[in-house]
Amino acid sequence: MRYAQHMENTPQSESADARQMQNNAGGYTFTIDKWKRLERFLILGTEGGTYYVSEREITRGNARVVEECFAENPDRAAATIAVVSGEGRAPKNDPAIFAIALGAAHSSAEARQAALLRLDQVCRTGTHLLQFVDAARALGRGWGRGFKDAVARWYCDKPAERLAYQLLKYQQRGGWAQRDLLRLSKPKPPTPAHSAAFRWAARGELVDGAPPMLSGYEMLKGAKRADDVAALVRLYGFTHEMVPTEHKNAPEVWDALLERMPMTAMVRNLGKMTAIGLLRPGADAARTVTDRLGNPDALRKARVHPIALLSALRVYATGHGFKGSLSWAPVPSIIDALDDAFYLAFDHIEPTGKRIMIGLDVSGSMGWGASTVAGLTPRDISAAMAMATVRTEQDVFVFGFTGAITHLPITKKQRLDDVVTMVSGLPFGSTDCSLPMRAADQESMPFDAFVVYTDNETWAGPVHPHTALESYRRKMSLPGARLAVCATSGTEFTVAKPSDPGMLDVVGFSASCPAVLADFISRG
């Protein structure tokens, strides 16, 4: 009995299991395999780094993992990247583009082929393609036959009118322009319309047979009056990127743009449309925005990530951007619509009926970095993700923990930005991920499941989190009590014990995350 007690009392600064390794904070945690880490990187990225590790160091580490995955199983690596990207599971597509570029620059011919075959699934827009080429070239990839053919296919496989849209909307990025890629890849046009589109992009020449959008664009460039620009926008479906700079502050132009504006673009430009006076209380345009944000089918079809909506809510509610000088008076109905849209963007969640404790790591390391979304820290995002469970379940309690644990009186009726502000204002401290289980143990609080949002940089506790759960199960006679650990950074660490079926490690920002958690908890 004394031997077991020694294991239970092993502090997190020491290893309690041969499979553990020291994390960046000095504590000992379990590690995930390369495939799980690949998924974390694709969803979480490395932007902003962490409190303990720089962005550069994490990126280099994840790049090695991507390369190892391509070396072990090229088809699986490329397919994983394509699925995460295509299903909109990440707030940004940048990590997926970088990963597919790593595959395209791999030393293995099989890896290069597998990556290039998935190029169009990851790089769905013209700006994605330009970003991919820029990354691949920086990684040392030359313009070999396979690379040229893959880029050429990207242009040739699209219908001519859709291609024209891409060529107009995303003309250049990062030192590369569409004309550069066309000249280097030398695609063979499958139709006369494609030939005319290539000629326009590469040489600036408009010839007979060109897609109508290109002809309309030439007229758009010469338009002098805002009314004429608005009429052309409605006729040809131009986007705000295509509108000449001198007309970008005209409300009538933005009114025309809004009619067919993609959902993601609309969310990104709410501040601009409010600043120029198009969006204001009671205006038809404001009702258009709130109606679209309240359409769950439209949100899912547009693959708008919940965290992108959270970011938009936080920025819009402040009345000014995090960069630049643009400012506006927020429209209350749009703030409310963004709040509701956050929950609508998740997959359908069935309540479990279980007793759940949510533990939010609010330590110093969770307040560091941008976690792929400007203006949001991991502690902000984890609080918002927890709200999806709070809004669904009847018997759920939320606690914040650092070196101590604090009950957070979060209710279903609270607005999302208020909750994020509440959590952001909590004091920082050391990280002890065993606290939720230990607190429940000490207070004899019966829970069927613990859900912990953390960066896994735990180090300060007297016992390990998995040991605290095992002790809780015995004391409370709840052998089925479960622990789900939602990662908030793209490192290789986890506090979940891999061999315990009652512990789950997930990437905590995905739109499917609350549904996955509910399914896991229901099986307990």
Residue pairs with C-beta under 8 A, 6 or more apart in sequence:
7 16
7 467
8 463
8 467
8 470
8 471
9 462
9 463
10 16
10 463
10 464
10 467
11 461
11 462
11 463
12 27
12 28
12 432
12 434
12 458
12 459
12 460
12 461
12 462
12 463
12 464
12 465
13 26
13 27
13 28
13 459
14 28
15 21
15 28
16 28
16 464
16 466
16 467
17 30
17 464
17 466
17 497
19 30
19 31
19 498
20 28
20 29
20 30
20 31
21 28
21 29
21 31
22 28
23 29
23 456
23 457
23 458
23 459
23 491
23 493
24 50
24 52
24 53
24 457
24 491
24 493
25 51
25 52
25 365
25 431
25 457
25 458
25 459
26 459
27 431
27 457
27 458
27 459
27 460
28 464
29 456
29 458
29 493
29 494
29 495
30 466
30 493
30 494
30 495
30 496
30 497
30 498
31 492
31 493
31 494
32 40
32 492
32 493
32 494
32 505
34 65
34 68
34 69
34 72
35 69
35 76
35 80
36 505
37 62
37 65
37 490
37 492
38 62
38 65
38 66
38 69
38 77
38 80
38 81
38 99
39 80
39 84
39 507
40 487
40 490
40 491
40 507
41 62
41 65
41 66
41 95
41 99
41 490
42 80
42 81
42 84
42 85
42 89
42 90
42 95
42 96
42 99
43 84
43 89
43 90
43 95
43 507
43 509
43 510
44 90
44 95
44 371
44 372
44 487
44 488
44 489
44 490
44 507
44 509
45 90
45 92
45 94
45 95
45 371
45 372
45 490
46 55
46 58
46 59
46 62
46 95
46 490
47 55
47 92
47 94
47 369
47 370
47 371
47 372
48 55
48 368
48 369
48 370
48 371
48 372
49 55
49 56
49 57
49 58
49 368
49 369
50 58
50 365
50 368
50 369
50 455
50 457
50 489
50 491
51 364
51 365
51 366
51 367
51 368
51 369
51 455
51 457
52 365
52 457
53 491
55 369
58 489
58 490
58 491
61 491
61 492
62 490
63 98
63 102
65 492
66 77
66 99
66 102
66 103
67 102
67 106
69 76
69 77
69 80
70 77
70 78
70 102
70 103
70 106
70 108
70 111
70 114
70 115
71 106
71 108
71 111
74 103
74 106
74 108
74 110
74 111
74 113
74 114
74 115
75 114
77 103
77 111
77 114
77 115
78 100
78 103
78 114
78 115
78 117
78 118
79 118
81 96
81 99
81 100
81 103
81 115
81 118
81 122
82 96
82 100
82 118
82 121
82 122
83 89
84 90
84 96
85 93
85 96
85 97
85 121
85 122
86 121
86 122
86 124
87 303
88 303
88 304
88 305
88 511
89 305
89 510
89 511
89 512
90 96
90 305
90 372
90 509
90 510
91 305
91 307
91 308
91 311
91 372
91 373
91 509
92 372
92 373
93 122
93 128
94 131
94 372
95 372
96 122
97 122
97 123
97 128
97 131
97 132
97 135
98 135
100 115
100 118
100 119
100 122
100 123
100 132
101 115
101 132
101 135
101 136
101 139
101 141
102 115
102 139
103 111
103 112
103 114
103 115
103 116
104 112
104 115
104 116
104 119
104 132
104 136
104 141
104 147
104 150
105 112
105 136
105 139
105 140
105 141
106 112
106 115
112 146
113 146
116 146
116 147
116 149
116 150
117 150
119 129
119 132
119 150
119 151
119 153
119 154
120 153
120 154
120 157
122 128
122 132
123 129
123 131
123 132
123 154
125 166
125 169
125 170
126 166
126 167
126 169
126 170
126 171
126 178
127 169
127 170
127 173
129 151
129 154
129 170
129 181
130 170
130 172
130 173
130 174
130 176
130 177
130 178
130 181
131 173
131 174
133 151
133 176
133 181
134 173
134 174
134 175
134 176
136 147
141 147
143 184
143 185
148 184
148 185
148 186
149 185
151 181
151 184
151 185
151 187
152 185
152 186
152 187
152 188
153 187
155 163
155 181
155 182
155 185
155 187
155 194
155 198
156 187
156 188
156 189
156 190
156 194
158 166
160 191
160 193
160 194
160 196
160 197
160 211
161 193
161 211
161 212
161 213
163 194
163 197
163 211
164 197
164 210
164 211
164 213
164 214
165 213
165 237
167 178
167 197
167 200
167 201
167 214
168 213
168 214
168 217
168 238
168 241
168 242
169 239
169 241
169 242
170 178
170 241
171 177
171 178
172 178
178 201
179 201
179 202
179 203
182 198
182 201
182 202
183 202
187 194
187 198
189 195
189 197
189 198
192 209
193 209
193 210
193 211
195 209
196 206
196 207
196 208
196 209
196 210
196 211
196 214
197 210
197 211
197 214
199 205
199 207
199 210
200 206
200 207
200 210
200 214
206 214
206 215
206 218
212 236
213 236
213 237
213 238
216 232
216 235
216 236
216 238
217 236
217 238
217 242
219 232
220 229
220 232
220 233
220 236
220 238
220 242
220 243
220 244
221 244
223 229
223 232
223 244
223 247
226 247
226 250
226 252
226 253
227 252
229 243
229 244
229 247
229 250
229 253
229 256
230 250
230 252
230 253
230 255
230 256
231 256
232 238
233 243
233 253
233 256
233 257
234 256
234 259
237 260
238 257
239 257
239 261
239 262
239 265
240 248
240 254
240 257
240 261
240 265
240 269
243 253
243 257
247 253
249 276
250 276
251 276
251 277
251 278
254 269
254 272
254 273
254 276
254 278
255 278
255 285
258 266
258 273
258 278
258 285
258 288
258 289
261 269
262 302
263 292
263 298
263 299
263 302
263 304
264 302
264 304
264 308
266 289
266 292
267 293
267 304
267 308
267 309
267 312
267 338
268 312
270 279
270 289
270 312
270 316
270 334
270 338
271 315
271 316
271 320
271 321
271 326
271 328
272 326
273 279
273 285
273 289
274 280
274 316
274 328
274 329
274 330
274 331
274 334
275 326
275 327
275 328
278 285
279 285
279 286
279 289
279 331
279 334
280 286
280 331
281 331
281 332
281 333
286 331
286 333
286 334
289 334
289 337
290 333
290 334
290 336
290 337
292 298
293 299
293 334
293 337
293 338
293 340
293 341
294 337
294 340
294 341
294 344
296 344
296 345
299 341
299 344
299 345
300 345
304 341
304 345
305 345
305 509
305 511
306 342
306 343
306 345
306 346
306 384
306 385
306 388
306 509
306 511
307 372
307 373
307 376
307 381
307 384
307 509
308 373
309 338
309 341
309 342
309 345
310 342
310 373
310 376
310 380
310 381
310 384
310 416
310 420
311 373
311 374
311 375
311 376
312 338
313 335
313 338
313 339
313 342
313 416
313 417
314 375
314 376
314 380
314 417
314 420
315 321
315 322
315 375
316 330
316 334
316 335
316 338
317 330
317 335
317 417
318 330
319 327
319 328
319 329
319 330
320 326
320 327
320 328
321 327
322 374
322 375
323 374
335 415
335 417
336 415
339 415
339 416
339 417
342 384
342 387
342 388
342 416
343 387
343 388
343 391
345 511
346 388
346 511
346 512
346 513
346 514
346 515
347 511
347 512
347 514
347 515
348 515
349 388
349 389
349 392
349 514
349 515
349 518
350 515
350 518
350 522
351 392
351 393
351 394
351 518
352 393
352 449
352 518
352 521
352 522
353 393
353 394
353 395
354 393
354 395
354 448
354 449
354 521
354 522
354 524
355 395
355 396
355 446
355 447
355 448
355 449
356 389
356 393
356 395
356 396
356 397
356 447
356 448
356 449
356 450
356 451
356 521
357 396
357 397
357 398
357 399
357 436
357 440
357 445
357 447
357 449
357 450
357 451
358 386
358 389
358 390
358 396
358 397
358 398
358 399
358 450
358 451
358 452
358 453
359 399
359 400
359 401
359 405
359 433
359 435
359 436
359 450
359 451
359 452
359 453
359 454
360 379
360 382
360 383
360 386
360 398
360 399
360 400
360 401
360 408
360 423
360 453
361 379
361 382
361 401
361 402
361 431
361 433
361 452
361 453
361 454
361 455
361 488
362 379
362 400
362 401
362 402
362 423
362 426
362 428
362 429
363 401
363 402
363 403
363 428
363 429
363 430
363 431
363 457
364 402
364 428
364 429
364 430
364 431
365 431
365 455
365 457
366 377
366 378
366 379
366 382
366 431
366 454
366 455
366 488
367 377
367 378
367 379
367 424
367 428
368 377
368 378
369 377
369 378
369 489
370 376
370 377
371 377
371 378
371 381
371 488
371 489
371 509
373 381
376 420
377 424
378 453
378 455
378 488
378 489
379 423
379 424
379 426
380 420
380 423
380 424
381 488
381 508
381 509
382 423
382 453
382 454
382 486
382 488
382 508
383 410
383 419
383 420
383 422
383 423
384 416
384 419
384 420
385 453
385 486
385 508
385 509
385 513
385 514
386 398
386 410
386 451
386 453
387 410
387 414
387 416
387 419
388 513
388 514
389 396
389 451
389 514
389 517
389 518
390 396
390 398
390 410
390 411
390 412
391 412
392 514
392 518
397 407
398 407
398 408
398 410
399 405
399 406
399 407
399 408
399 435
399 436
399 439
400 406
400 408
400 423
400 426
401 432
401 433
401 435
401 436
401 439
402 426
402 427
402 428
402 429
402 430
402 431
402 432
403 429
403 430
403 432
403 460
404 429
404 435
405 435
405 436
405 439
406 426
408 422
408 423
410 419
410 422
430 459
430 460
431 454
431 455
431 457
431 458
431 459
431 460
432 458
432 459
432 460
432 461
433 452
433 454
433 456
433 458
433 461
433 465
433 485
433 495
434 458
434 461
434 462
434 463
434 464
434 465
434 467
434 468
435 461
436 450
436 452
437 450
437 465
437 468
437 469
437 471
437 472
437 483
438 461
438 463
438 468
438 472
439 445
440 447
440 450
440 472
440 476
441 468
441 471
441 472
441 475
441 476
444 475
444 476
446 476
446 478
447 478
447 481
448 478
448 480
448 481
448 482
448 521
448 524
449 481
449 482
449 483
449 484
449 520
449 521
449 524
450 469
450 481
450 482
450 483
450 484
451 483
451 484
451 486
451 517
451 521
452 465
452 483
452 484
452 485
452 486
452 495
453 486
453 488
453 508
454 485
454 486
454 487
454 488
454 495
455 487
455 488
455 489
455 491
456 485
456 487
456 489
456 491
456 493
456 494
456 495
457 489
457 491
457 493
458 465
458 495
461 468
463 471
464 495
465 483
465 485
465 495
466 483
466 495
466 496
466 497
466 500
466 503
469 481
469 483
469 502
469 503
472 478
472 481
473 479
473 480
473 481
480 502
480 524
481 502
481 524
482 502
482 503
482 504
482 520
482 521
482 524
483 496
483 502
483 503
483 504
484 496
484 503
484 504
484 505
484 506
484 517
484 520
484 521
485 494
485 495
485 496
485 503
485 504
485 505
485 506
486 506
486 507
486 508
486 513
486 517
487 494
487 505
487 506
487 507
487 508
488 508
488 509
494 505
496 503
496 504
496 505
497 503
498 505
502 524
504 517
504 520
506 513
506 516
506 517
507 513
510 516
